[in-house]
Amino acid sequence: MEDVEASGKTVDEAIAKALQQLGLERSQVDVEIISEGRSGLFGLGGENARILVKPLGGEAAEQVAVESSTIQMAVDFLRHLLELMDVDADVTARAPETPGDGLGRASAVLDVTGDDLGILIGRRGSTLAALQ
């Protein structure tokens, strides 16, 4: 596959366009930011964000496969831990999307969903802090 250059109002929008064009997921590509763009003053003089997306291949693709198995192990571990805690919840993994998710630092975010998860948070967040 070839590298794809894309642009959009934001870097995230440009990445989404390039991924759609390539038919790949975020974990399967390397993203290089050419220009983060700017909004301009009153909408005048603005510039779109520009990125270059390179599909991973060879050794990099192997690293993604290793990461995927590690992420799946983490999901399985958390599910088992929640079962032992008698918490009825579902665990899913996704790529980090924001700096608060660990974008650039973490390879995955584990989301826990379910009813009445207050027990998982604990008093003043102590159970959640210990779990993390």
N, CA, C and O atoms as CSV, one atom per row, in Angstrom:
chain,resi,resn,atom,element,x,y,z
A,1,MET,N,N,0.832,-1.192,0.000
A,1,MET,CA,C,0.000,0.000,0.000
A,1,MET,C,C,0.870,1.247,0.000
A,1,MET,O,O,2.005,1.243,0.475
A,2,GLU,N,N,0.310,2.292,-0.538
A,2,GLU,CA,C,1.037,3.547,-0.623
A,2,GLU,C,C,0.694,4.450,0.538
A,2,GLU,O,O,-0.329,4.278,1.200
A,3,ASP,N,N,1.578,5.428,0.780
A,3,ASP,CA,C,1.330,6.438,1.795
A,3,ASP,C,C,0.215,7.357,1.303
A,3,ASP,O,O,0.054,7.574,0.102
A,4,VAL,N,N,-0.550,7.893,2.255
A,4,VAL,CA,C,-1.657,8.776,1.902
A,4,VAL,C,C,-1.498,10.093,2.648
A,4,VAL,O,O,-1.266,10.116,3.857
A,5,GLU,N,N,-1.627,11.191,1.905
A,5,GLU,CA,C,-1.631,12.505,2.537
A,5,GLU,C,C,-3.081,12.977,2.573
A,5,GLU,O,O,-3.804,12.885,1.581
A,6,ALA,N,N,-3.495,13.488,3.746
A,6,ALA,CA,C,-4.876,13.939,3.888
A,6,ALA,C,C,-4.901,15.252,4.652
A,6,ALA,O,O,-3.953,15.601,5.356
A,7,SER,N,N,-6.010,15.974,4.497
A,7,SER,CA,C,-6.173,17.226,5.228
A,7,SER,C,C,-7.591,17.307,5.769
A,7,SER,O,O,-8.508,16.657,5.267
A,8,GLY,N,N,-7.745,18.120,6.804
A,8,GLY,CA,C,-9.048,18.317,7.417
A,8,GLY,C,C,-8.994,19.494,8.364
A,8,GLY,O,O,-7.925,20.056,8.603
A,9,LYS,N,N,-10.141,19.872,8.906
A,9,LYS,CA,C,-10.178,21.003,9.830
A,9,LYS,C,C,-9.323,20.750,11.061
A,9,LYS,O,O,-8.723,21.673,11.611
A,10,THR,N,N,-9.268,19.474,11.497
A,10,THR,CA,C,-8.440,19.082,12.636
A,10,THR,C,C,-7.574,17.899,12.233
A,10,THR,O,O,-7.810,17.265,11.205
A,11,VAL,N,N,-6.571,17.609,13.048
A,11,VAL,CA,C,-5.706,16.457,12.792
A,11,VAL,C,C,-6.535,15.177,12.841
A,11,VAL,O,O,-6.361,14.293,12.001
A,12,ASP,N,N,-7.440,15.073,13.825
A,12,ASP,CA,C,-8.277,13.878,13.945
A,12,ASP,C,C,-9.141,13.660,12.706
A,12,ASP,O,O,-9.299,12.528,12.249
A,13,GLU,N,N,-9.696,14.734,12.167
A,13,GLU,CA,C,-10.518,14.625,10.956
A,13,GLU,C,C,-9.675,14.161,9.772
A,13,GLU,O,O,-10.125,13.341,8.972
A,14,ALA,N,N,-8.460,14.681,9.660
A,14,ALA,CA,C,-7.572,14.279,8.570
A,14,ALA,C,C,-7.189,12.800,8.702
A,14,ALA,O,O,-7.136,12.080,7.705
A,15,ILE,N,N,-6.924,12.349,9.932
A,15,ILE,CA,C,-6.591,10.946,10.154
A,15,ILE,C,C,-7.764,10.058,9.769
A,15,ILE,O,O,-7.582,9.026,9.123
A,16,ALA,N,N,-8.965,10.457,10.165
A,16,ALA,CA,C,-10.158,9.669,9.843
A,16,ALA,C,C,-10.330,9.543,8.332
A,16,ALA,O,O,-10.665,8.468,7.836
A,17,LYS,N,N,-10.107,10.619,7.604
A,17,LYS,CA,C,-10.218,10.578,6.136
A,17,LYS,C,C,-9.200,9.613,5.535
A,17,LYS,O,O,-9.531,8.814,4.659
A,18,ALA,N,N,-7.959,9.695,6.012
A,18,ALA,CA,C,-6.910,8.830,5.469
A,18,ALA,C,C,-7.185,7.362,5.791
A,18,ALA,O,O,-6.989,6.494,4.940
A,19,LEU,N,N,-7.638,7.078,7.017
A,19,LEU,CA,C,-7.935,5.701,7.400
A,19,LEU,C,C,-9.072,5.133,6.557
A,19,LEU,O,O,-9.037,3.969,6.158
A,20,GLN,N,N,-10.083,5.963,6.289
A,20,GLN,CA,C,-11.199,5.521,5.459
A,20,GLN,C,C,-10.710,5.232,4.041
A,20,GLN,O,O,-11.124,4.249,3.427
A,21,GLN,N,N,-9.841,6.076,3.530
A,21,GLN,CA,C,-9.317,5.890,2.176
A,21,GLN,C,C,-8.493,4.602,2.090
A,21,GLN,O,O,-8.570,3.885,1.093
A,22,LEU,N,N,-7.706,4.306,3.129
A,22,LEU,CA,C,-6.873,3.112,3.126
A,22,LEU,C,C,-7.634,1.856,3.529
A,22,LEU,O,O,-7.227,0.745,3.188
A,23,GLY,N,N,-8.735,2.027,4.251
A,23,GLY,CA,C,-9.484,0.885,4.752
A,23,GLY,C,C,-8.763,0.186,5.894
A,23,GLY,O,O,-8.878,-1.028,6.059
A,24,LEU,N,N,-8.016,0.960,6.686
A,24,LEU,CA,C,-7.255,0.409,7.801
A,24,LEU,C,C,-7.697,1.032,9.115
A,24,LEU,O,O,-8.424,2.025,9.136
A,25,GLU,N,N,-7.240,0.427,10.221
A,25,GLU,CA,C,-7.513,0.973,11.546
A,25,GLU,C,C,-6.303,1.772,12.010
A,25,GLU,O,O,-5.218,1.669,11.438
A,26,ARG,N,N,-6.506,2.572,13.057
A,26,ARG,CA,C,-5.449,3.451,13.564
A,26,ARG,C,C,-4.199,2.675,13.978
A,26,ARG,O,O,-3.080,3.158,13.799
A,27,SER,N,N,-4.383,1.483,14.528
A,27,SER,CA,C,-3.242,0.697,14.995
A,27,SER,C,C,-2.428,0.096,13.849
A,27,SER,O,O,-1.350,-0.452,14.080
A,28,GLN,N,N,-2.927,0.192,12.633
A,28,GLN,CA,C,-2.261,-0.403,11.483
A,28,GLN,C,C,-1.465,0.605,10.662
A,28,GLN,O,O,-0.929,0.268,9.607
A,29,VAL,N,N,-1.388,1.853,11.152
A,29,VAL,CA,C,-0.698,2.893,10.401
A,29,VAL,C,C,0.193,3.734,11.307
A,29,VAL,O,O,0.045,3.746,12.529
A,30,ASP,N,N,1.116,4.433,10.670
A,30,ASP,CA,C,1.955,5.412,11.346
A,30,ASP,C,C,1.538,6.781,10.815
A,30,ASP,O,O,1.449,6.978,9.603
A,31,VAL,N,N,1.282,7.724,11.719
A,31,VAL,CA,C,0.801,9.044,11.308
A,31,VAL,C,C,1.888,10.084,11.546
A,31,VAL,O,O,2.443,10.181,12.641
A,32,GLU,N,N,2.184,10.857,10.512
A,32,GLU,CA,C,3.136,11.957,10.609
A,32,GLU,C,C,2.361,13.255,10.374
A,32,GLU,O,O,1.718,13.415,9.336
A,33,ILE,N,N,2.420,14.170,11.324
A,33,ILE,CA,C,1.707,15.442,11.196
A,33,ILE,C,C,2.581,16.421,10.425
A,33,ILE,O,O,3.681,16.767,10.858
A,34,ILE,N,N,2.087,16.853,9.300
A,34,ILE,CA,C,2.804,17.822,8.472
A,34,ILE,C,C,2.516,19.233,8.974
A,34,ILE,O,O,3.425,20.047,9.135
A,35,SER,N,N,1.236,19.508,9.219
A,35,SER,CA,C,0.814,20.812,9.719
A,35,SER,C,C,-0.432,20.627,10.572
A,35,SER,O,O,-1.384,19.974,10.146
A,36,GLU,N,N,-0.434,21.197,11.775
A,36,GLU,CA,C,-1.597,21.068,12.650
A,36,GLU,C,C,-2.722,22.011,12.246
A,36,GLU,O,O,-3.839,21.905,12.753
A,37,GLY,N,N,-2.430,22.928,11.337
A,37,GLY,CA,C,-3.445,23.857,10.865
A,37,GLY,C,C,-3.706,24.953,11.878
A,37,GLY,O,O,-3.155,24.948,12.979
A,38,ARG,N,N,-4.550,25.886,11.494
A,38,ARG,CA,C,-4.931,26.963,12.407
A,38,ARG,C,C,-6.291,27.487,11.979
A,38,ARG,O,O,-6.665,27.413,10.808
A,39,SER,N,N,-7.013,28.011,12.938
A,39,SER,CA,C,-8.381,28.443,12.655
A,39,SER,C,C,-8.447,29.822,12.019
A,39,SER,O,O,-9.423,30.124,11.333
A,40,GLY,N,N,-7.466,30.652,12.217
A,40,GLY,CA,C,-7.493,31.988,11.652
A,40,GLY,C,C,-8.323,32.919,12.519
A,40,GLY,O,O,-8.819,32.518,13.572
A,41,LEU,N,N,-8.471,34.135,12.086
A,41,LEU,CA,C,-9.217,35.143,12.827
A,41,LEU,C,C,-10.557,35.356,12.142
A,41,LEU,O,O,-10.609,35.750,10.976
A,42,PHE,N,N,-11.629,35.098,12.858
A,42,PHE,CA,C,-12.988,35.219,12.320
A,42,PHE,C,C,-13.174,34.351,11.072
A,42,PHE,O,O,-13.929,34.697,10.164
A,43,GLY,N,N,-12.478,33.232,11.049
A,43,GLY,CA,C,-12.600,32.304,9.925
A,43,GLY,C,C,-11.767,32.675,8.717
A,43,GLY,O,O,-11.795,31.970,7.708
A,44,LEU,N,N,-11.023,33.773,8.799
A,44,LEU,CA,C,-10.193,34.210,7.676
A,44,LEU,C,C,-8.737,33.837,7.932
A,44,LEU,O,O,-8.254,33.938,9.059
A,45,GLY,N,N,-8.051,33.412,6.897
A,45,GLY,CA,C,-6.639,33.074,7.019
A,45,GLY,C,C,-6.392,31.734,7.689
A,45,GLY,O,O,-5.265,31.434,8.082
A,46,GLY,N,N,-7.426,30.935,7.821
A,46,GLY,CA,C,-7.271,29.614,8.432
A,46,GLY,C,C,-6.567,28.644,7.507
A,46,GLY,O,O,-6.491,28.855,6.296
A,47,GLU,N,N,-6.056,27.584,8.096
A,47,GLU,CA,C,-5.344,26.573,7.327
A,47,GLU,C,C,-5.741,25.201,7.835
A,47,GLU,O,O,-5.813,24.987,9.045
A,48,ASN,N,N,-6.000,24.271,6.934
A,48,ASN,CA,C,-6.352,22.905,7.316
A,48,ASN,C,C,-5.141,22.167,7.868
A,48,ASN,O,O,-3.998,22.467,7.522
A,49,ALA,N,N,-5.412,21.200,8.731
A,49,ALA,CA,C,-4.370,20.310,9.222
A,49,ALA,C,C,-4.010,19.346,8.098
A,49,ALA,O,O,-4.884,18.906,7.351
A,50,ARG,N,N,-2.722,19.016,7.974
A,50,ARG,CA,C,-2.258,18.079,6.950
A,50,ARG,C,C,-1.445,16.984,7.613
A,50,ARG,O,O,-0.615,17.252,8.482
A,51,ILE,N,N,-1.688,15.747,7.200
A,51,ILE,CA,C,-0.975,14.599,7.761
A,51,ILE,C,C,-0.531,13.659,6.654
A,51,ILE,O,O,-1.045,13.707,5.537
A,52,LEU,N,N,0.429,12.804,6.978
A,52,LEU,CA,C,0.878,11.752,6.084
A,52,LEU,C,C,0.696,10.439,6.829
A,52,LEU,O,O,1.235,10.263,7.921
A,53,VAL,N,N,-0.059,9.519,6.245
A,53,VAL,CA,C,-0.344,8.231,6.873
A,53,VAL,C,C,0.388,7.139,6.097
A,53,VAL,O,O,0.246,7.004,4.882
A,54,LYS,N,N,1.186,6.355,6.853
A,54,LYS,CA,C,1.963,5.271,6.247
A,54,LYS,C,C,1.497,3.941,6.831
A,54,LYS,O,O,1.581,3.739,8.042
A,55,PRO,N,N,1.008,3.032,5.988
A,55,PRO,CA,C,0.624,1.702,6.491
A,55,PRO,C,C,1.841,0.982,7.063
A,55,PRO,O,O,2.938,1.049,6.507
A,56,LEU,N,N,1.630,0.295,8.180
A,56,LEU,CA,C,2.707,-0.473,8.787
A,56,LEU,C,C,2.919,-1.754,8.003
A,56,LEU,O,O,1.966,-2.331,7.480
A,57,GLY,N,N,4.133,-2.192,7.922
A,57,GLY,CA,C,4.427,-3.437,7.216
A,57,GLY,C,C,5.593,-4.148,7.864
A,57,GLY,O,O,6.359,-3.540,8.611
A,58,GLY,N,N,5.731,-5.421,7.586
A,58,GLY,CA,C,6.858,-6.199,8.061
A,58,GLY,C,C,6.971,-6.232,9.576
A,58,GLY,O,O,6.056,-6.681,10.267
A,59,GLU,N,N,8.098,-5.755,10.088
A,59,GLU,CA,C,8.380,-5.792,11.523
A,59,GLU,C,C,7.372,-4.966,12.316
A,59,GLU,O,O,6.984,-5.362,13.415
A,60,ALA,N,N,6.944,-3.832,11.781
A,60,ALA,CA,C,5.976,-2.989,12.477
A,60,ALA,C,C,4.635,-3.700,12.601
A,60,ALA,O,O,3.971,-3.594,13.632
A,61,ALA,N,N,4.231,-4.424,11.558
A,61,ALA,CA,C,2.971,-5.167,11.605
A,61,ALA,C,C,3.058,-6.281,12.646
A,61,ALA,O,O,2.077,-6.573,13.330
A,62,GLU,N,N,4.223,-6.896,12.765
A,62,GLU,CA,C,4.432,-7.939,13.777
A,62,GLU,C,C,4.296,-7.345,15.170
A,62,GLU,O,O,3.733,-7.978,16.063
A,63,GLN,N,N,4.809,-6.129,15.365
A,63,GLN,CA,C,4.693,-5.444,16.659
A,63,GLN,C,C,3.225,-5.184,16.998
A,63,GLN,O,O,2.823,-5.308,18.155
A,64,VAL,N,N,2.427,-4.826,15.996
A,64,VAL,CA,C,0.998,-4.608,16.213
A,64,VAL,C,C,0.331,-5.899,16.657
A,64,VAL,O,O,-0.529,-5.879,17.537
A,65,ALA,N,N,0.717,-7.024,16.058
A,65,ALA,CA,C,0.142,-8.314,16.439
A,65,ALA,C,C,0.489,-8.655,17.886
A,65,ALA,O,O,-0.354,-9.167,18.622
A,66,VAL,N,N,1.726,-8.375,18.296
A,66,VAL,CA,C,2.136,-8.618,19.686
A,66,VAL,C,C,1.345,-7.721,20.619
A,66,VAL,O,O,0.874,-8.168,21.665
A,67,GLU,N,N,1.195,-6.446,20.241
A,67,GLU,CA,C,0.409,-5.510,21.045
A,67,GLU,C,C,-1.031,-5.985,21.179
A,67,GLU,O,O,-1.610,-5.916,22.263
A,68,SER,N,N,-1.608,-6.466,20.086
A,68,SER,CA,C,-2.995,-6.935,20.107
A,68,SER,C,C,-3.176,-8.095,21.070
A,68,SER,O,O,-4.168,-8.146,21.796
A,69,SER,N,N,-2.229,-9.027,21.086
A,69,SER,CA,C,-2.346,-10.156,22.009
A,69,SER,C,C,-2.161,-9.697,23.454
A,69,SER,O,O,-2.808,-10.228,24.357
A,70,THR,N,N,-1.288,-8.720,23.680
A,70,THR,CA,C,-1.096,-8.180,25.025
A,70,THR,C,C,-2.352,-7.462,25.496
A,70,THR,O,O,-2.749,-7.591,26.654
A,71,ILE,N,N,-2.976,-6.709,24.604
A,71,ILE,CA,C,-4.208,-6.000,24.946
A,71,ILE,C,C,-5.307,-6.997,25.272
A,71,ILE,O,O,-6.053,-6.805,26.232
A,72,GLN,N,N,-5.414,-8.062,24.484
A,72,GLN,CA,C,-6.428,-9.082,24.743
A,72,GLN,C,C,-6.189,-9.748,26.096
A,72,GLN,O,O,-7.146,-10.049,26.810
A,73,MET,N,N,-4.938,-9.981,26.455
A,73,MET,CA,C,-4.624,-10.550,27.771
A,73,MET,C,C,-5.077,-9.607,28.885
A,73,MET,O,O,-5.598,-10.057,29.906
A,74,ALA,N,N,-4.879,-8.293,28.691
A,74,ALA,CA,C,-5.297,-7.314,29.687
A,74,ALA,C,C,-6.823,-7.300,29.833
A,74,ALA,O,O,-7.341,-7.213,30.946
A,75,VAL,N,N,-7.538,-7.386,28.711
A,75,VAL,CA,C,-9.000,-7.426,28.742
A,75,VAL,C,C,-9.482,-8.665,29.482
A,75,VAL,O,O,-10.373,-8.581,30.327
A,76,ASP,N,N,-8.896,-9.811,29.167
A,76,ASP,CA,C,-9.272,-11.065,29.830
A,76,ASP,C,C,-8.989,-11.000,31.329
A,76,ASP,O,O,-9.802,-11.447,32.138
A,77,PHE,N,N,-7.835,-10.444,31.697
A,77,PHE,CA,C,-7.473,-10.326,33.108
A,77,PHE,C,C,-8.477,-9.449,33.855
A,77,PHE,O,O,-8.934,-9.805,34.942
A,78,LEU,N,N,-8.817,-8.294,33.263
A,78,LEU,CA,C,-9.757,-7.384,33.912
A,78,LEU,C,C,-11.138,-8.020,34.033
A,78,LEU,O,O,-11.797,-7.869,35.062
A,79,ARG,N,N,-11.585,-8.728,32.998
A,79,ARG,CA,C,-12.877,-9.425,33.066
A,79,ARG,C,C,-12.879,-10.439,34.210
A,79,ARG,O,O,-13.844,-10.523,34.970
A,80,HIS,N,N,-11.794,-11.209,34.327
A,80,HIS,CA,C,-11.701,-12.214,35.389
A,80,HIS,C,C,-11.680,-11.546,36.766
A,80,HIS,O,O,-12.322,-12.024,37.702
A,81,LEU,N,N,-10.952,-10.457,36.885
A,81,LEU,CA,C,-10.886,-9.726,38.152
A,81,LEU,C,C,-12.266,-9.196,38.551
A,81,LEU,O,O,-12.639,-9.256,39.722
A,82,LEU,N,N,-13.020,-8.681,37.585
A,82,LEU,CA,C,-14.366,-8.190,37.863
A,82,LEU,C,C,-15.296,-9.330,38.270
A,82,LEU,O,O,-16.150,-9.159,39.140
A,83,GLU,N,N,-15.128,-10.493,37.641
A,83,GLU,CA,C,-15.911,-11.668,38.046
A,83,GLU,C,C,-15.625,-12.030,39.494
A,83,GLU,O,O,-16.546,-12.319,40.258
A,84,LEU,N,N,-14.348,-12.015,39.876
A,84,LEU,CA,C,-13.968,-12.340,41.248
A,84,LEU,C,C,-14.516,-11.317,42.249
A,84,LEU,O,O,-14.798,-11.645,43.402
A,85,MET,N,N,-14.659,-10.076,41.785
A,85,MET,CA,C,-15.218,-9.023,42.635
A,85,MET,C,C,-16.747,-9.063,42.631
A,85,MET,O,O,-17.391,-8.285,43.336
A,86,ASP,N,N,-17.325,-9.961,41.844
A,86,ASP,CA,C,-18.775,-10.103,41.691
A,86,ASP,C,C,-19.408,-8.827,41.127
A,86,ASP,O,O,-20.481,-8.400,41.553
A,87,VAL,N,N,-18.706,-8.237,40.157
A,87,VAL,CA,C,-19.196,-7.042,39.467
A,87,VAL,C,C,-19.626,-7.461,38.069
A,87,VAL,O,O,-18.829,-8.004,37.304
A,88,ASP,N,N,-20.891,-7.207,37.735
A,88,ASP,CA,C,-21.430,-7.548,36.420
A,88,ASP,C,C,-21.135,-6.394,35.469
A,88,ASP,O,O,-21.831,-5.379,35.481
A,89,ALA,N,N,-20.096,-6.555,34.643
A,89,ALA,CA,C,-19.689,-5.488,33.733
A,89,ALA,C,C,-19.050,-6.092,32.494
A,89,ALA,O,O,-18.622,-7.247,32.494
A,90,ASP,N,N,-18.994,-5.289,31.437
A,90,ASP,CA,C,-18.360,-5.711,30.199
A,90,ASP,C,C,-17.098,-4.882,30.004
A,90,ASP,O,O,-17.073,-3.700,30.347
A,91,VAL,N,N,-16.057,-5.487,29.461
A,91,VAL,CA,C,-14.781,-4.805,29.233
A,91,VAL,C,C,-14.485,-4.813,27.744
A,91,VAL,O,O,-14.525,-5.861,27.100
A,92,THR,N,N,-14.187,-3.635,27.199
A,92,THR,CA,C,-13.796,-3.517,25.800
A,92,THR,C,C,-12.514,-2.705,25.712
A,92,THR,O,O,-12.230,-1.882,26.582
A,93,ALA,N,N,-11.745,-2.937,24.666
A,93,ALA,CA,C,-10.505,-2.195,24.440
A,93,ALA,C,C,-10.671,-1.306,23.221
A,93,ALA,O,O,-11.365,-1.653,22.265
A,94,ARG,N,N,-10.020,-0.150,23.276
A,94,ARG,CA,C,-10.027,0.763,22.131
A,94,ARG,C,C,-8.720,1.551,22.132
A,94,ARG,O,O,-8.003,1.579,23.132
A,95,ALA,N,N,-8.429,2.170,21.036
A,95,ALA,CA,C,-7.231,2.994,20.932
A,95,ALA,C,C,-7.446,4.312,21.670
A,95,ALA,O,O,-8.564,4.828,21.683
A,96,PRO,N,N,-6.409,4.864,22.281
A,96,PRO,CA,C,-6.535,6.168,22.932
A,96,PRO,C,C,-6.898,7.243,21.919
A,96,PRO,O,O,-6.366,7.267,20.809
A,97,GLU,N,N,-7.805,8.130,22.305
A,97,GLU,CA,C,-8.268,9.173,21.380
A,97,GLU,C,C,-7.895,10.575,21.832
A,97,GLU,O,O,-7.772,11.476,21.003
A,98,THR,N,N,-7.713,10.776,23.130
A,98,THR,CA,C,-7.418,12.105,23.667
A,98,THR,C,C,-6.200,12.016,24.579
A,98,THR,O,O,-5.819,10.921,24.990
A,99,PRO,N,N,-5.588,13.143,24.899
A,99,PRO,CA,C,-4.469,13.114,25.845
A,99,PRO,C,C,-4.870,12.521,27.203
A,99,PRO,O,O,-4.047,11.893,27.868
A,100,GLY,N,N,-6.115,12.715,27.611
A,100,GLY,CA,C,-6.598,12.126,28.855
A,100,GLY,C,C,-6.652,10.610,28.795
A,100,GLY,O,O,-6.552,9.941,29.824
A,101,ASP,N,N,-6.808,10.068,27.605
A,101,ASP,CA,C,-6.801,8.611,27.391
A,101,ASP,C,C,-5.388,8.055,27.375
A,101,ASP,O,O,-5.198,6.842,27.464
A,102,GLY,N,N,-4.399,8.925,27.262
A,102,GLY,CA,C,-3.026,8.466,27.142
A,102,GLY,C,C,-2.532,8.444,25.715
A,102,GLY,O,O,-1.626,7.683,25.379
A,103,LEU,N,N,-3.123,9.276,24.870
A,103,LEU,CA,C,-2.730,9.347,23.461
A,103,LEU,C,C,-1.230,9.629,23.358
A,103,LEU,O,O,-0.742,10.626,23.890
A,104,GLY,N,N,-0.517,8.759,22.681
A,104,GLY,CA,C,0.920,8.912,22.540
A,104,GLY,C,C,1.703,8.186,23.620
A,104,GLY,O,O,2.912,8.000,23.481
A,105,ARG,N,N,1.038,7.772,24.695
A,105,ARG,CA,C,1.719,7.083,25.795
A,105,ARG,C,C,1.203,5.665,25.986
A,105,ARG,O,O,1.966,4.769,26.348
A,106,ALA,N,N,-0.077,5.458,25.746
A,106,ALA,CA,C,-0.700,4.151,25.969
A,106,ALA,C,C,-1.077,3.531,24.635
A,106,ALA,O,O,-1.366,4.235,23.668
A,107,SER,N,N,-1.070,2.201,24.595
A,107,SER,CA,C,-1.441,1.533,23.347
A,107,SER,C,C,-2.921,1.180,23.310
A,107,SER,O,O,-3.462,0.890,22.244
A,108,ALA,N,N,-3.588,1.203,24.482
A,108,ALA,CA,C,-5.012,0.877,24.516
A,108,ALA,C,C,-5.654,1.455,25.766
A,108,ALA,O,O,-4.989,1.727,26.765
A,109,VAL,N,N,-6.966,1.633,25.682
A,109,VAL,CA,C,-7.794,2.048,26.810
A,109,VAL,C,C,-8.812,0.940,27.033
A,109,VAL,O,O,-9.470,0.496,26.092
A,110,LEU,N,N,-8.942,0.495,28.274
A,110,LEU,CA,C,-9.936,-0.525,28.596
A,110,LEU,C,C,-11.149,0.176,29.190
A,110,LEU,O,O,-11.050,0.828,30.229
A,111,ASP,N,N,-12.293,0.039,28.530
A,111,ASP,CA,C,-13.536,0.632,28.992
A,111,ASP,C,C,-14.353,-0.419,29.716
A,111,ASP,O,O,-14.519,-1.533,29.221
A,112,VAL,N,N,-14.866,-0.067,30.892
A,112,VAL,CA,C,-15.725,-0.956,31.666
A,112,VAL,C,C,-17.120,-0.355,31.653
A,112,VAL,O,O,-17.311,0.787,32.072
A,113,THR,N,N,-18.107,-1.127,31.168
A,113,THR,CA,C,-19.481,-0.655,31.110
A,113,THR,C,C,-20.392,-1.633,31.831
A,113,THR,O,O,-20.132,-2.836,31.867
A,114,GLY,N,N,-21.449,-1.107,32.397
A,114,GLY,CA,C,-22.416,-1.941,33.097
A,114,GLY,C,C,-23.298,-1.090,33.990
A,114,GLY,O,O,-23.135,0.128,34.075
A,115,ASP,N,N,-24.233,-1.750,34.653
A,115,ASP,CA,C,-25.136,-1.058,35.569
A,115,ASP,C,C,-24.531,-1.034,36.964
A,115,ASP,O,O,-23.865,-1.984,37.376
A,116,ASP,N,N,-24.763,0.042,37.683
A,116,ASP,CA,C,-24.375,0.170,39.084
A,116,ASP,C,C,-22.893,-0.145,39.303
A,116,ASP,O,O,-22.547,-1.074,40.033
A,117,LEU,N,N,-22.030,0.636,38.667
A,117,LEU,CA,C,-20.589,0.431,38.806
A,117,LEU,C,C,-19.981,1.271,39.932
A,117,LEU,O,O,-18.760,1.385,40.044
A,118,GLY,N,N,-20.840,1.849,40.754
A,118,GLY,CA,C,-20.357,2.633,41.891
A,118,GLY,C,C,-19.475,1.816,42.814
A,118,GLY,O,O,-18.524,2.342,43.393
A,119,ILE,N,N,-19.779,0.539,42.956
A,119,ILE,CA,C,-18.976,-0.341,43.799
A,119,ILE,C,C,-17.553,-0.459,43.257
A,119,ILE,O,O,-16.601,-0.628,44.019
A,120,LEU,N,N,-17.421,-0.369,41.937
A,120,LEU,CA,C,-16.109,-0.447,41.307
A,120,LEU,C,C,-15.288,0.815,41.572
A,120,LEU,O,O,-14.061,0.758,41.662
A,121,ILE,N,N,-15.963,1.939,41.696
A,121,ILE,CA,C,-15.266,3.197,41.976
A,121,ILE,C,C,-14.837,3.239,43.438
A,121,ILE,O,O,-13.716,3.637,43.754
A,122,GLY,N,N,-15.724,2.833,44.311
A,122,GLY,CA,C,-15.396,2.819,45.737
A,122,GLY,C,C,-15.493,4.188,46.368
A,122,GLY,O,O,-15.769,5.184,45.699
A,123,ARG,N,N,-15.263,4.220,47.660
A,123,ARG,CA,C,-15.349,5.477,48.406
A,123,ARG,C,C,-14.185,6.373,48.005
A,123,ARG,O,O,-13.020,5.992,48.117
A,124,ARG,N,N,-14.522,7.572,47.536
A,124,ARG,CA,C,-13.554,8.562,47.087
A,124,ARG,C,C,-12.607,8.021,46.012
A,124,ARG,O,O,-11.470,8.477,45.883
A,125,GLY,N,N,-13.090,7.051,45.250
A,125,GLY,CA,C,-12.311,6.513,44.134
A,125,GLY,C,C,-11.201,5.555,44.546
A,125,GLY,O,O,-10.328,5.236,43.738
A,126,SER,N,N,-11.226,5.095,45.786
A,126,SER,CA,C,-10.124,4.262,46.275
A,126,SER,C,C,-10.047,2.908,45.573
A,126,SER,O,O,-8.949,2.439,45.274
A,127,THR,N,N,-11.191,2.268,45.303
A,127,THR,CA,C,-11.162,0.967,44.624
A,127,THR,C,C,-10.674,1.128,43.191
A,127,THR,O,O,-9.863,0.336,42.710
A,128,LEU,N,N,-11.168,2.150,42.518
A,128,LEU,CA,C,-10.738,2.399,41.136
A,128,LEU,C,C,-9.251,2.714,41.071
A,128,LEU,O,O,-8.560,2.239,40.170
A,129,ALA,N,N,-8.750,3.502,42.005
A,129,ALA,CA,C,-7.322,3.831,42.035
A,129,ALA,C,C,-6.484,2.577,42.242
A,129,ALA,O,O,-5.442,2.407,41.609
A,130,ALA,N,N,-6.940,1.706,43.128
A,130,ALA,CA,C,-6.207,0.465,43.370
A,130,ALA,C,C,-6.258,-0.439,42.146
A,130,ALA,O,O,-5.276,-1.112,41.831
A,131,LEU,N,N,-7.384,-0.460,41.458
A,131,LEU,CA,C,-7.532,-1.280,40.261
A,131,LEU,C,C,-6.619,-0.791,39.142
A,131,LEU,O,O,-6.009,-1.591,38.432
A,132,GLN,N,N,-6.531,0.522,38.995
A,132,GLN,CA,C,-5.696,1.084,37.940
A,132,GLN,C,C,-4.255,0.810,38.243
A,132,GLN,O,O,-3.377,1.201,37.475
